[in-house]
């Protein structure tokens, strides 16, 4: 029912076109979207991985530099505290000793731009400066170069610390004499108290880290940013936005430019993360300086951020690319579907025509089959006619000889009766008469026996072919019978028939069909192998049996079969002498009998030394049940 409905639907080219094209109109856009999504997801995944590695590396750089300051602060503070609490050393000597100690540290660690002791009143007492960017060695500042830092927030915070507590300032720009130092020097300060034996605060130890190398754009990725806890850029892609809080530029804040991203970064419980929005892929890592150190009273928060903005363009590009590919494929499929619909409609029409032709062809084949069967019957009768003609000729000689002998004996008998009645018979006449009668009877008996033998052989062959009975026989004897039946035909031709079949090759098969095959092959050679005026040789030989099979060969030294005909000689109705009455069924009948009755195979090949033709019968010795697989 479905096939009939589909068939009626496909009769219309437009409907067929819609049926073929519709699934692709749905599948191709879906496939294009899936390919786009996979491609875009892969690009996002690769970008996320790379950006995560970049941000992690830059954040680790900040973390190592910042945490080193805390450890250095406590170590140097302890040295300074031991010097300042040594009552055996004067204040001037303490100041000199601290200056030399700080100078040594500054030489070993040039990133420490200032190492100071600030007294409780806010005045700097010991100070060593170092400008690593200018390759300046440590400089010990003299008393007249000292400044009062009482109003600086880190001094006030430091004075409020407990024992051994450390205060870490956020990164800002270094100021000298209340002015921002040019060029900018990003600075992180670590502050802790110096106490005497009684626990009284005798000063503050302040260690300034020069963060210039941490904020060097040349050592960072192009999209790298550093943001403080208030949302200000310490480092951005636009240098004009850096350090906005130092210049009272309240609007130069990451938190105002990208509030959604900032809020997600702040609210996230994880210290690292990635945010994908219309502006691009944001990768961040939160660093809390001193968080893991219990001595740090107040920690500072820094965000390392990287943004990749090309993903939006990439997404648009991929959308256009896969949309264009899908469109091209859709157009191509649409045209192909239309062509297929036309072809299907035409094929349906052609199919109807072919069905009609097939019916006509079946009728013709049926008629041909009937003609073939009639021709096969005719060929069999022709074969039988050759047998009858041969046996008739062979019987004519012995029977004619017997009849002639009997006629001669009757005449002699009449002469003897006349002599006896007349009284003129002599004993010598009687002796001669008896001798002649005895010879005549021997001749007549020999002729009649020969005729009887031929008749018996003919009956056996005819019976075997008519009934196709299976029984045990000797192959050589069966070939001899066929030779005897064809003796007259061979005798009246210029050709010779040579038999070379070893005796005692016993077979259990069908001698009648086998005889017909041998007769047809010999007859085929007589008719087709030799041109007029040739004297040829036809030889029937058999090879010793091997593995239950025997090869029977019929070979001639005639003109041979053209190579282009070797594959078609067993086809029905194939003949090269149709104008001479050939039906083309002789070898076809042979092929059918060998394969269908005798259970063997037959093949054709060149004769001896490439001259003539050889037909090889490969036959089973035991074929009682009929045809077998050879």
VMD Tcl script that draws the C-alpha trace (Angstrom):
set ca {
  {0.00 0.00 0.00}
  {2.82 2.38 0.95}
  {4.83 1.53 -2.18}
  {1.77 2.16 -4.38}
  {1.14 5.54 -2.72}
  {4.83 6.44 -3.07}
  {4.76 5.36 -6.70}
  {1.78 7.60 -7.45}
  {3.47 10.45 -5.56}
  {6.68 10.07 -7.60}
  {4.81 10.31 -10.88}
  {4.78 14.10 -10.49}
  {8.29 15.64 -10.91}
  {7.48 18.49 -8.48}
  {6.22 16.14 -5.78}
  {9.16 13.81 -6.29}
  {11.55 16.76 -6.11}
  {9.98 17.90 -2.83}
  {10.19 14.37 -1.41}
  {13.90 14.06 -2.27}
  {14.90 17.58 -1.24}
  {12.91 18.03 1.98}
  {15.00 15.74 4.24}
  {18.19 17.50 3.12}
  {16.67 20.93 3.77}
  {16.35 19.83 7.37}
  {19.55 17.80 7.73}
  {22.04 20.14 6.05}
  {21.29 23.20 8.27}
  {21.35 20.91 11.31}
  {24.67 19.41 10.21}
  {26.10 22.88 9.52}
  {25.04 24.03 12.98}
  {26.59 20.99 14.64}
  {29.84 21.52 12.74}
  {29.84 25.20 13.65}
  {29.15 24.40 17.30}
  {31.91 21.79 17.41}
  {34.40 24.13 15.71}
  {33.48 27.08 17.92}
  {33.53 24.95 21.07}
  {36.97 23.64 20.14}
  {38.26 27.19 19.60}
  {36.75 28.29 22.92}
  {38.26 25.30 24.70}
  {41.72 25.92 23.24}
  {41.53 29.64 24.04}
  {40.38 28.94 27.59}
  {43.24 26.57 28.16}
  {45.85 28.97 26.78}
  {44.46 31.98 28.64}
  {44.27 30.02 31.86}
  {47.96 29.16 31.51}
  {48.87 32.80 30.76}
  {46.91 34.22 33.70}
  {48.21 31.54 36.05}
  {51.79 32.33 35.07}
  {51.36 36.10 35.47}
  {49.52 35.71 38.74}
  {52.24 33.39 40.06}
  {54.78 36.06 39.13}
  {52.91 38.59 41.31}
  {52.38 36.08 44.09}
  {56.04 35.11 44.35}
  {57.20 38.74 44.34}
  {54.63 39.82 46.93}
  {55.11 36.93 49.35}
  {58.88 37.32 49.20}
  {58.46 40.80 50.67}
  {56.72 39.41 53.77}
  {59.45 36.90 54.48}
  {62.18 39.45 53.86}
  {60.43 41.97 56.14}
  {60.49 39.70 59.16}
  {64.08 38.61 58.61}
  {65.49 42.12 58.13}
  {63.28 43.50 60.95}
  {64.78 40.98 63.35}
  {68.30 42.07 62.38}
  {67.35 45.74 62.78}
  {65.67 45.05 66.11}
  {68.75 43.30 67.49}
  {70.88 46.30 66.53}
  {68.48 48.91 67.88}
  {68.08 47.13 71.23}
  {71.83 46.76 71.75}
  {72.56 49.25 74.50}
  {76.31 48.83 74.06}
  {76.10 50.61 70.72}
  {75.38 54.34 70.51}
  {72.53 55.72 68.47}
  {74.90 57.08 65.86}
  {76.65 53.73 65.56}
  {73.30 51.96 65.39}
  {72.25 54.28 62.56}
  {75.47 53.61 60.63}
  {75.30 49.87 61.26}
  {71.68 49.72 60.07}
  {72.50 51.78 56.99}
  {75.31 49.42 56.04}
  {73.11 46.39 56.67}
  {70.29 47.81 54.56}
  {72.78 48.74 51.84}
  {73.98 45.12 51.66}
  {70.42 43.87 51.40}
  {69.65 46.46 48.73}
  {72.65 45.36 46.69}
  {71.61 41.72 46.95}
  {67.93 42.44 46.22}
  {67.71 45.44 43.90}
  {63.91 45.08 43.67}
  {63.73 46.48 47.20}
  {63.65 50.15 46.29}
  {63.56 51.46 49.89}
  {64.54 50.00 53.24}
  {63.71 52.28 56.12}
  {63.42 52.71 59.86}
  {60.73 55.28 60.75}
  {60.60 56.54 64.31}
  {57.28 56.73 66.20}
  {57.05 60.46 65.41}
  {56.99 59.70 61.69}
  {60.53 60.83 60.89}
  {62.74 58.60 58.79}
  {65.80 57.61 60.80}
  {67.52 55.14 58.46}
  {66.87 54.99 54.73}
  {68.54 53.22 51.83}
  {67.22 53.83 48.30}
  {67.79 51.75 45.18}
  {66.58 52.38 41.64}
  {66.97 49.08 39.82}
  {65.60 50.51 36.55}
  {68.39 53.11 36.47}
  {71.05 50.58 37.54}
  {71.75 52.75 40.59}
  {73.43 51.00 43.47}
  {72.02 51.40 46.96}
  {72.19 54.96 48.32}
  {72.31 55.77 52.02}
  {70.27 58.87 52.68}
  {71.68 61.42 55.12}
  {69.71 63.09 57.89}
  {68.98 66.20 55.88}
  {67.41 64.00 53.16}
  {65.04 62.29 55.53}
  {61.31 62.97 55.32}
  {58.49 62.90 57.80}
  {55.94 60.25 56.92}
  {53.65 60.65 59.92}
  {50.66 61.43 57.73}
  {51.15 58.51 55.37}
  {48.51 55.82 55.87}
  {50.98 52.97 56.10}
  {52.76 54.71 59.03}
  {49.50 55.15 60.88}
  {48.51 51.57 60.16}
  {51.94 50.36 61.25}
  {51.76 52.11 64.61}
  {48.46 50.29 65.30}
  {49.93 46.82 64.71}
  {50.40 44.23 67.38}
  {53.67 42.50 68.16}
  {55.22 40.78 65.10}
  {52.21 41.67 62.96}
  {52.79 42.79 59.38}
  {50.79 45.26 57.35}
  {50.88 44.89 53.57}
  {49.83 47.94 51.58}
  {48.05 47.69 48.26}
  {50.12 48.45 45.18}
  {50.27 52.20 44.45}
  {52.76 54.63 42.97}
  {55.78 55.73 44.96}
  {55.69 59.34 46.22}
  {58.63 61.51 47.16}
  {58.00 64.77 48.99}
  {54.26 64.31 48.44}
  {54.68 64.02 44.67}
  {54.27 60.96 42.50}
  {57.64 59.83 41.24}
  {58.19 60.02 37.49}
  {58.50 57.57 35.79}
  {55.94 55.65 37.76}
  {57.25 53.14 40.25}
  {54.53 50.70 41.37}
  {55.19 50.08 45.03}
  {54.15 47.47 47.58}
  {55.12 48.26 51.20}
  {55.54 45.82 54.03}
  {55.39 47.40 57.51}
  {56.10 45.89 60.92}
  {57.06 47.30 64.36}
  {60.47 47.33 66.00}
  {60.19 46.90 69.78}
  {62.66 47.04 72.63}
  {63.08 44.43 75.33}
  {60.14 45.81 77.31}
  {57.88 45.58 74.25}
  {57.69 49.32 73.65}
  {57.54 50.42 70.01}
  {60.79 52.15 69.13}
  {60.13 52.40 65.38}
  {58.68 50.94 62.22}
  {60.55 48.83 59.73}
  {59.30 49.58 56.19}
  {60.34 47.57 53.14}
  {59.30 48.95 49.73}
  {59.07 46.55 46.79}
  {59.64 48.13 43.38}
  {56.92 46.46 41.32}
  {58.05 47.89 38.02}
  {59.20 44.48 36.82}
  {55.86 42.99 37.86}
  {53.95 45.50 35.75}
  {56.27 45.57 32.78}
  {54.08 45.42 29.66}
  {56.88 43.92 27.60}
  {56.87 40.84 29.84}
  {53.12 40.40 29.85}
  {50.61 39.24 27.29}
  {48.89 41.77 25.11}
  {45.50 41.38 26.81}
  {46.79 41.25 30.39}
  {45.32 43.47 33.12}
  {45.92 43.91 36.85}
  {43.11 45.32 39.01}
  {43.06 46.20 42.71}
  {40.32 45.44 45.18}
  {38.56 48.77 44.47}
  {38.23 47.96 40.80}
  {40.93 50.35 39.57}
  {43.35 49.36 36.85}
  {46.92 48.99 38.01}
  {47.71 47.80 34.50}
  {45.38 47.92 31.51}
  {45.56 47.69 27.75}
  {45.32 51.52 27.71}
  {48.11 53.20 29.64}
  {45.88 56.23 30.23}
  {43.65 54.12 32.46}
  {46.44 52.94 34.79}
  {46.53 54.08 38.42}
  {43.36 56.16 38.19}
  {42.94 56.30 41.99}
  {46.34 57.98 42.32}
  {45.16 60.86 40.15}
  {41.60 61.07 41.42}
  {40.22 59.71 38.12}
  {37.23 58.04 39.67}
  {35.75 56.90 36.36}
  {38.87 55.06 35.18}
  {37.77 51.85 36.82}
  {37.37 48.35 35.52}
  {34.39 47.96 37.83}
  {32.58 50.78 36.00}
  {33.63 49.74 32.48}
  {32.67 46.10 32.95}
  {30.32 45.92 35.93}
  {28.90 42.47 35.14}
  {32.33 40.89 34.84}
  {33.54 42.70 37.98}
  {30.56 41.55 39.99}
  {31.01 37.91 38.94}
  {34.71 38.07 39.80}
  {33.99 39.51 43.26}
  {31.10 37.21 44.07}
  {32.83 34.03 42.91}
  {33.87 31.67 45.70}
  {36.67 30.39 43.52}
  {39.91 32.31 43.23}
  {40.05 31.59 39.52}
  {37.50 31.48 36.77}
  {36.48 32.31 33.23}
  {33.55 34.36 31.95}
  {32.31 34.28 28.38}
  {30.07 37.12 27.23}
  {29.51 39.28 24.17}
  {32.69 41.24 24.88}
  {34.91 38.16 24.82}
  {36.45 35.56 27.09}
  {37.55 36.87 30.50}
  {40.04 34.81 32.47}
  {40.87 35.94 35.99}
  {42.73 34.86 39.07}
  {42.39 36.46 42.50}
  {45.56 36.91 44.55}
  {45.28 37.71 48.26}
  {48.73 38.86 49.29}
  {49.62 37.48 52.73}
  {46.43 35.46 53.11}
  {48.29 32.34 54.18}
  {50.53 34.14 56.64}
  {48.92 34.48 60.08}
  {51.18 37.43 60.97}
  {49.75 39.59 58.20}
  {47.13 41.78 59.79}
  {45.61 43.18 56.65}
  {45.97 41.51 53.31}
  {45.53 43.12 49.91}
  {43.64 41.71 46.96}
  {44.87 41.82 43.36}
  {43.09 40.47 40.27}
  {45.05 39.28 37.28}
  {42.73 39.43 34.27}
  {43.10 38.58 30.59}
  {40.47 39.15 27.92}
  {40.31 37.72 24.42}
  {37.96 39.79 22.28}
  {38.42 38.09 18.92}
  {36.01 35.29 19.82}
  {32.98 37.37 18.89}
  {34.48 38.05 15.47}
  {35.46 34.40 15.21}
  {31.91 33.38 16.01}
  {30.52 35.67 13.31}
  {33.13 34.41 10.85}
  {32.30 30.76 11.60}
  {28.57 31.47 11.32}
  {29.09 33.03 7.90}
  {31.45 30.26 6.81}
  {29.21 27.36 7.75}
  {26.09 29.18 6.59}
  {27.71 29.71 3.19}
  {28.81 26.07 3.02}
  {25.31 24.92 3.99}
  {23.76 27.25 1.40}
  {26.03 25.97 -1.38}
  {25.30 22.37 -0.44}
  {21.58 23.09 -0.21}
  {21.58 24.64 -3.68}
  {23.55 21.71 -5.08}
  {21.29 19.16 -3.35}
  {18.20 21.00 -4.55}
  {19.37 20.83 -8.15}
  {20.41 17.19 -7.71}
  {17.03 16.39 -6.18}
  {15.30 18.05 -9.12}
  {17.45 16.10 -11.57}
  {16.78 12.91 -9.62}
  {13.06 13.63 -9.60}
  {13.07 14.06 -13.37}
  {15.15 10.92 -13.77}
  {12.82 8.99 -11.45}
  {9.77 10.10 -13.39}
  {11.46 9.18 -16.64}
  {12.59 5.90 -15.12}
  {9.04 5.12 -14.04}
  {7.89 5.71 -17.59}
  {10.75 3.66 -18.95}
  {9.98 0.93 -16.43}
  {6.48 0.60 -17.81}
  {7.88 0.38 -21.31}
  {10.41 -2.23 -20.17}
  {7.68 -4.26 -18.48}
  {5.81 -4.36 -21.75}
  {9.01 -5.27 -23.60}
  {9.78 -7.96 -21.02}
  {6.42 -9.55 -21.54}
  {7.02 -9.58 -25.29}
  {10.51 -10.91 -24.70}
  {9.20 -13.67 -22.45}
  {6.84 -14.70 -25.23}
  {9.69 -14.74 -27.74}
  {11.93 -16.69 -25.34}
  {9.16 -19.21 -24.83}
  {8.91 -19.66 -28.59}
  {12.70 -19.95 -28.82}
  {12.69 -22.53 -26.08}
  {10.14 -24.56 -27.99}
  {12.26 -24.18 -31.13}
  {15.34 -25.20 -29.17}
  {13.63 -28.32 -27.82}
  {12.43 -29.19 -31.33}
  {15.94 -28.69 -32.71}
  {17.40 -30.82 -29.93}
  {14.95 -33.58 -30.78}
  {15.93 -33.17 -34.43}
  {19.62 -33.32 -33.49}
  {19.04 -36.48 -31.48}
  {17.12 -38.02 -34.39}
  {19.93 -36.96 -36.69}
  {22.41 -38.67 -34.40}
  {20.24 -41.75 -34.30}
  {19.90 -41.57 -38.12}
  {23.68 -41.63 -38.42}
  {23.68 -44.73 -36.22}
  {20.99 -46.38 -38.31}
  {22.78 -45.49 -41.56}
  {26.04 -46.83 -40.21}
  {24.55 -50.06 -38.90}
  {22.60 -50.52 -42.15}
  {25.80 -50.20 -44.17}
  {27.68 -52.53 -41.87}
  {24.88 -55.12 -41.96}
  {24.70 -54.96 -45.74}
  {28.13 -56.61 -46.18}
  {27.75 -59.73 -43.97}
  {24.08 -60.25 -44.85}
  {24.80 -59.75 -48.58}
  {27.68 -62.18 -48.34}
  {25.44 -64.76 -46.60}
  {22.70 -64.31 -49.21}
  {25.22 -64.70 -52.05}
  {26.60 -67.87 -50.44}
  {23.12 -69.33 -49.99}
  {22.28 -68.56 -53.63}
  {25.49 -70.24 -54.79}
  {24.83 -73.26 -52.55}
  {21.27 -73.58 -53.88}
  {22.55 -73.57 -57.49}
  {25.13 -76.26 -56.68}
  {22.43 -78.27 -54.93}
  {20.23 -78.07 -58.05}
  {23.13 -79.26 -60.21}
  {23.79 -82.22 -57.86}
  {20.11 -83.23 -57.90}
  {20.12 -83.18 -61.70}
  {23.28 -85.36 -61.83}
  {21.80 -87.72 -59.26}
  {18.49 -88.07 -61.13}
  {20.26 -88.60 -64.43}
  {22.61 -91.15 -62.93}
  {25.64 -89.18 -64.03}
  {26.80 -88.28 -60.52}
  {30.30 -89.30 -59.65}
  {31.89 -89.73 -56.27}
  {34.35 -86.92 -56.98}
  {31.42 -84.66 -57.80}
  {29.85 -85.54 -54.45}
  {33.08 -84.90 -52.58}
  {33.56 -81.54 -54.29}
  {29.91 -80.63 -53.62}
  {30.17 -81.46 -49.95}
  {33.41 -79.49 -49.61}
  {31.85 -76.44 -51.32}
  {28.72 -76.69 -49.18}
  {30.79 -76.81 -46.03}
  {32.77 -73.69 -47.02}
  {29.57 -71.90 -48.00}
  {27.93 -72.71 -44.69}
  {31.03 -71.40 -42.86}
  {30.92 -68.16 -44.86}
  {27.19 -67.75 -44.31}
  {27.54 -68.48 -40.60}
  {30.38 -65.95 -40.25}
  {28.36 -63.26 -42.03}
  {25.24 -63.94 -40.01}
  {27.23 -63.94 -36.77}
  {28.79 -60.61 -37.75}
  {25.36 -59.20 -38.53}
  {23.97 -60.53 -35.27}
  {26.82 -58.92 -33.30}
  {26.23 -55.55 -34.99}
  {22.51 -55.80 -34.34}
  {23.18 -56.65 -30.70}
  {25.54 -53.66 -30.33}
  {23.05 -51.37 -32.03}
  {20.26 -52.57 -29.74}
  {22.48 -52.04 -26.70}
  {23.48 -48.51 -27.77}
  {19.94 -47.57 -28.77}
  {18.56 -48.99 -25.53}
  {21.19 -47.20 -23.44}
  {20.47 -43.88 -25.11}
  {16.73 -44.31 -24.94}
  {16.62 -45.42 -21.31}
  {19.86 -43.82 -19.99}
  {20.38 -46.79 -17.68}
  {23.29 -46.79 -15.28}
  {25.43 -49.89 -15.07}
  {29.03 -51.05 -14.93}
  {30.98 -51.10 -18.21}
  {34.47 -50.99 -19.65}
  {35.36 -47.64 -21.18}
  {37.50 -49.14 -23.97}
  {34.69 -51.51 -25.02}
  {32.18 -48.65 -25.09}
  {34.47 -46.57 -27.30}
  {34.95 -49.61 -29.57}
  {31.18 -49.90 -30.00}
  {30.90 -46.29 -31.10}
  {33.83 -46.77 -33.47}
  {32.15 -49.84 -35.00}
  {28.88 -47.97 -35.49}
  {30.69 -45.10 -37.24}
  {33.03 -47.33 -39.26}
  {31.13 -46.78 -42.50}
  {31.13 -42.99 -42.13}
  {34.86 -42.96 -41.35}
  {35.57 -45.44 -44.19}
  {33.98 -43.16 -46.78}
  {35.95 -40.08 -45.58}
  {39.64 -39.29 -46.18}
  {40.23 -39.21 -42.44}
  {41.44 -41.76 -39.87}
  {40.01 -42.61 -36.45}
  {42.60 -43.81 -33.94}
  {41.56 -45.33 -30.60}
  {44.01 -45.28 -27.70}
  {41.91 -46.18 -24.67}
  {43.60 -48.52 -22.16}
  {41.54 -51.61 -21.24}
  {40.12 -52.32 -17.80}
  {39.02 -48.75 -17.03}
  {35.81 -49.74 -15.27}
  {33.07 -47.18 -14.88}
  {29.69 -47.14 -13.20}
  {27.80 -44.54 -15.19}
  {25.54 -44.09 -18.21}
  {27.09 -45.68 -21.31}
  {24.29 -44.57 -23.65}
  {24.70 -40.82 -23.04}
  {28.49 -41.30 -22.98}
  {28.34 -43.00 -26.40}
  {26.22 -40.19 -27.77}
  {28.79 -37.66 -26.50}
  {31.70 -39.51 -28.13}
  {29.75 -39.95 -31.39}
  {28.84 -36.24 -31.46}
  {32.45 -35.17 -30.82}
  {33.79 -37.43 -33.59}
  {31.02 -36.26 -35.91}
  {31.81 -32.63 -35.02}
  {35.45 -33.14 -35.97}
  {34.50 -34.80 -39.26}
  {32.22 -31.92 -40.19}
  {34.06 -28.87 -38.85}
  {37.75 -29.66 -38.29}
  {38.97 -30.31 -41.83}
  {38.76 -28.31 -45.00}
  {38.05 -29.96 -48.34}
  {40.97 -31.99 -49.63}
  {42.52 -32.52 -46.19}
  {43.34 -35.99 -44.80}
  {43.08 -35.66 -41.05}
  {43.44 -37.77 -37.95}
  {40.91 -38.00 -35.12}
  {42.23 -39.67 -31.99}
  {40.26 -40.82 -28.95}
  {42.51 -41.38 -25.93}
  {42.06 -41.88 -22.20}
  {44.47 -41.14 -19.35}
  {44.92 -43.44 -16.35}
  {42.31 -42.67 -13.67}
  {43.36 -40.29 -10.85}
  {41.36 -39.71 -7.63}
  {38.28 -41.44 -9.02}
  {38.21 -39.50 -12.32}
  {39.31 -40.31 -15.85}
  {40.08 -37.89 -18.69}
  {38.77 -38.86 -22.13}
  {40.31 -36.80 -24.95}
  {39.01 -36.36 -28.51}
  {41.77 -34.69 -30.55}
  {42.03 -33.73 -34.21}
  {44.77 -32.10 -36.27}
  {42.43 -29.90 -38.26}
  {42.26 -26.15 -38.66}
  {41.38 -25.52 -35.01}
  {38.87 -23.15 -33.42}
  {39.48 -19.37 -33.55}
  {40.37 -17.93 -30.14}
  {37.34 -15.61 -30.12}
  {35.03 -18.66 -30.47}
  {36.51 -20.76 -27.66}
  {34.20 -19.27 -25.04}
  {31.03 -19.68 -27.09}
  {31.24 -23.11 -28.74}
  {29.03 -24.68 -26.06}
  {26.37 -21.97 -26.33}
  {23.09 -23.07 -27.88}
  {22.64 -22.22 -31.57}
  {26.29 -21.22 -32.03}
  {27.60 -22.56 -35.33}
  {29.95 -21.40 -38.06}
  {28.21 -23.49 -40.73}
  {24.59 -22.45 -40.44}
  {24.50 -21.95 -44.21}
  {25.41 -25.65 -44.55}
  {22.62 -26.87 -42.28}
  {24.37 -26.59 -38.90}
  {22.02 -26.09 -35.94}
  {24.59 -25.08 -33.30}
  {23.17 -27.61 -30.83}
  {25.63 -30.50 -31.14}
  {28.21 -29.30 -28.63}
  {25.47 -27.73 -26.50}
  {23.86 -31.17 -26.16}
  {27.29 -32.64 -25.38}
  {27.83 -30.01 -22.66}
  {24.41 -30.69 -21.11}
  {24.92 -34.48 -21.11}
  {28.45 -34.26 -19.62}
  {27.41 -31.87 -16.85}
  {23.83 -32.96 -16.28}
  {23.96 -36.76 -16.74}
  {27.57 -37.94 -16.54}
  {28.48 -35.63 -13.64}
  {31.67 -34.44 -15.30}
  {33.10 -31.41 -17.06}
  {34.18 -30.64 -20.59}
  {36.67 -28.08 -21.79}
  {38.18 -27.15 -25.12}
  {41.84 -26.38 -25.79}
  {44.41 -26.31 -28.54}
  {45.56 -29.64 -30.02}
  {49.03 -31.15 -29.99}
  {51.69 -28.46 -30.48}
  {48.91 -25.91 -30.95}
  {47.54 -27.68 -34.05}
  {43.89 -28.61 -34.25}
  {41.47 -28.97 -31.36}
  {41.25 -31.10 -28.24}
  {38.08 -31.63 -26.22}
  {38.74 -33.00 -22.73}
  {36.04 -34.92 -20.83}
  {36.74 -35.11 -17.08}
  {34.44 -37.92 -15.90}
  {33.86 -39.63 -12.55}
  {34.40 -43.39 -12.53}
  {31.47 -43.85 -10.15}
  {28.27 -41.97 -10.96}
  {25.53 -44.36 -9.96}
  {23.30 -41.67 -8.49}
  {23.36 -39.45 -11.58}
  {25.17 -36.15 -11.98}
  {27.72 -35.35 -9.30}
  {29.75 -32.28 -8.53}
  {33.02 -32.74 -10.33}
}
mol new
graphics top color blue
foreach p $ca { graphics top sphere $p radius 0.5 }
foreach p [lrange $ca 0 end-1] q [lrange $ca 1 end] { graphics top cylinder $p $q radius 0.2 }
display resetview
